[in-house]
């Protein structure tokens, strides 16, 4: 996963942590809010791993109990024979293991895992011949992730009223306050990128927002967000052109020699 994609996920998690009070919002320390969100993710990942372990132990104990209670093992204590399971019993155990795997996968998807280092050595040992090998797993650079989170949140905070107006204009009959909070936050961050972060192509800002919707919401939300951003894309282009012209004209004026009086 790229550093910027990890940063966008963190930004979505940071958004609800921002103060609602305008005065507090103007004095918010983005670094502190990001750190708080990361710690929340770590705790969530640890809890997921703990639950996954408990599910696997429970499934193991249930299988042992089935062996003990089977008629072929009647009277046996330690030397239990393997027993045949029905397809329904196997399906149930597979579903249990699948739940555990999903919890582990979700824990490993936590952005903090990817913040740990630039590269990470991973050793493997061949079970047949015993030979060992080591590979380097690339990790997103934590500073790059942190800087992009701070940047996108800062851009949103500096332009939040204008961004909300853009969104309202895209859907004239729609009240942004009534949106599901996660959808609203994804839209706001995407607009911050599309309108004001000119080094990021607008189509990239849109596609990344849709990816976030799949990650944090559902297919219906993804289509809704994609529709709004598609409607806003031309306006974003116009805002970028106006910003470029203003910046270019300012540079040209600064470069002109100043008139001097004799």
N, C-alpha and C positions, 0 to 999 in steps of 0.2 A: 504494500500500500504506500502511495507517495506521501511525502511530508505534508503537502498542501491538503490532500484528502483527509489525512489524520487531523490536521488543524481545523478543517471545516467541521468535522464531527465534534471536536472539542468545543468549537464556537457555538454549535447548536446546544450543547449541554451547558455552556456558560450563560447563554442568553437568559434563561429563567432565573439565574442567580443575580442578575443586575437589579439594583434598587428601583422601585417604582416611583419613589419620591424624586422630583426634579432636582432639588438641591443636593441630595445624596448622590444622584446619578452624575451630576456635574463634577463631583469630587471622587468618583469611584477609582480605585486602583485596580486596573485591569489585571496586572500580574497576580495580585492577591486572589482575585475571583477565579482566574485560570487555575492557580494552585489548589484552591478549594475544590474545584470541579475534578481535577486530576485525583485528589485524595478520595473523593466520593467514588470515582471509577475503580480505584484500587480496592476499596472496601467491597464494592459490588462484585468485582472479579473474585476476590477471596471467598466471598459467600457462595458464589456459583460453584467454585471448585470444591468447597466443603459439601455442598448439596450433591454434587456429582459423585463424590466419594461415598456418601451415605447411600445413594441409590445403588451403586455397584455392590456394596457390602450387603445390602438388603437382598438384592437379586441372588448373590452367592449363597446367602443363608437359606433362602427359599429353595434353591436347587438341592442343597445338602439335606434339607428337611424332606424333600420329595424322595430322595434316595433312601433315607432312613425309614420312611414309612412305607416304602415299596415292599410288596410281598416277597420279592427275591432276596431282600436283605433282612428278613425277619430273624431276630435273634442275634444279628451281627452288631458289633460295636465299632470296630476300627476298620476292618477290611471290607468296605462297602463296594458292591458291584455297581457298575454303571447301569442306568436304567433308560428305557426308551420313553421319549416324550411324544405326546401327540402334536400335530401341527399347530393346534390352537395354543398349547402350552409354549411351544417354541416362539410363536408369534408374540405372545405376551412378554416373554423374556427379551426378545429382540427390541420390542417397543421400550422396555425399561432401559436397556442399554443405549438405545437411541436418545432417550431423554438425557442420560448422563453425558453422552457425546455432545449433544447440543449445548448443554451447560458449559462444558469445557471449551467448546468452540467460541461461545459467546464471551467467555472470560478471556480467551486469547485474542479476541478482536478488540479488547479494550485498548484505546490508544496509548495508555501509559506503557504497555508492553513494548510498543514500537518506539517509545521515547528512550528506552534504556541505554542504547549505544549506537554508534555508527555501524559497526560490524560486530558480529557475535560468532565465536568459534563453536562449531558443532561437531562432536566426535561420533563416529559410527564404527561398530565392530562387526565383522562378518561372522555369522553364527557357524558357518561351515568350516572356514579355514582359520578364523581367529585374527585375521589381519585387521589393523585399525587404520582409519583414514579420517582426515579432518577437512571440513569445508567452512567457508566464511559466509554467514548469512547477513546480507545487507540490511541495516536498520535505518529508518529515517533519522536524520540528525535532529536531536532534541531542540537545539537552538533555532533551527529553521522552522520547526513546528511551532515553537513558542512565539517566535517573531511574527509568523503569519496569523496566528490566533489573535495576538494583540493588535495587529494591523487591521484585520477585517472588523473586529469589534470596535476599534477606534473610529474607523471610517463610518461605520453604522451610527455610532453615537454622535458624530459631528454632523450627520445628515439625516437623522432619524425622522424629523418632521417632514422633510421633503420626500423621503423614501415612502412614507405612509401615504402621502398625497399621490405619488406615482401609482401605487398599488390601488388606491381608491378609484383613480381615473381609468384604470384598466378594466374595472368592473363597476360601472356606474351605480348599479342597484345593490352593490355589495358593501357591507360594513365590516371593515377589517377587525373591529373589536369583537365580532362574533365568530371569528375564525378559531379553529382549534389552535391552541398556543404553539404547538410544535410546527404546524404548517405555516403559521404567521412568522415564526422565527426563521424558518428556512427561506421564506420569501424575502424577508428583510435583509438577510445576509447575502442572498443572491443579487438583490438590487444594489447593495453596497458594492459588490464586485462589478456588476454589469455597467453601472452608471459612473462610478468614481475610481475604480482600480483599472486604469487604462492599459496596464501591462498584461491583463488577463483578457483573452478574446471573449466576446459576449456569449458566443455559442458554448464556450467552455463553462462559463458561469451558469448557464442554463442547464447544461447536461449534468454538472456536478450537483446542482440543486435537486434535480430529478433523482439522482443516485441517493442523495440524503433522504429523500422522501421514501424510497424503497427501503432504506436502512431503518428509519425511525418511524415511518407511518405505514402506508399501504399503497396499492396500485391506484386506487381512486384519488388519493391525495397527490400522487405523482402526476397523474393526468391533469388535475386541477392546477397545480403549480406550474407545470409545463405550459398550459394554456395562457395563464396570466403573464408569464415571462416572455412567451412568444409575442403577445400583444404589446409588451413593453420594449421589445428589442429595437424597434426603429427609434423610439424616443431616447433610448440609451445611446444609440449611435449619434443622435443629434446633440445630446448633452456632451458627449465625448468630443465631437467636432468643435462645439462652442468653447469647451475648455482648452482644446489644442490651439484654436485661433487666438484666444485671449492670452494664453501663455506665449505663443509665437509672436504676437504683436508686442507684448511686453518686453520680450527679449530684443526684438528689433529696435524698439524705442530706446532701450538701455544702451544699445550698441551705437546709436547715432551720436556724433560729436555735439557737445553742447555749445551754443553760441556764446561768444565772449564779447563784452563791450569794450570799445577802445577808450 
